[in-house]
């Protein structure tokens, strides 16, 4: 599924700081913790909790967030529908990366077994 240029531009310019509180609220509403959310972000993008906080304070856009990220090579295995788009069909790399994060947060909140190894402590 192709996303529109306007859609992709809107996602690129959205700040991570504006979305993180929504991710956290979604996770906590379902009994998950900030530590688990941060672990999901660290798995996907390589940022630890201190780096996540710095990105929030800097108010980086998702474009900058993913430019700085060390995307996990296994991220390509994240599949499914998020926000009405099938992740594996999204053509724009940045939009796909943001949707990877959205999907992982949804799966965390649901307590899904599919990606559980990402946020559970070893």
C-alpha positions, 0 to 999 in steps of 0.5 A: 500500500502506497502512502501519500507524499503528504502523509510521509512528510507529516510523519517525518516532521512529527516530533518524537517528544509529542508521540512518546507520552502517547506510547507511554500512556497506551502501555501503562493503561494496559499494565506495562511499564516505562522500562518495558517501553524503553526496552522496545525502543532500544531493541528497535532503534538502539537508544537506551533510556538516557538517549531516549530522554535526550531525544525528547528534550531535543524535540527531534523529529521522527526523521532525525530520530531514525537518522540517528537510530541503529535500526535492528536488522530483525525489524524487517520481521515486524508485520501486520496492520497499523493505522490502516496500513500493512507494514510490509507494503509501506514503500517509504523507509521512514514511514515504515520505520515509524510504523514498526515502532507503532506496531511494537508499542501496540504489541507491548500494550496488548501483551502479545506473545509474538514480540514478547522477547523484546521487552521481557527481561532475560 
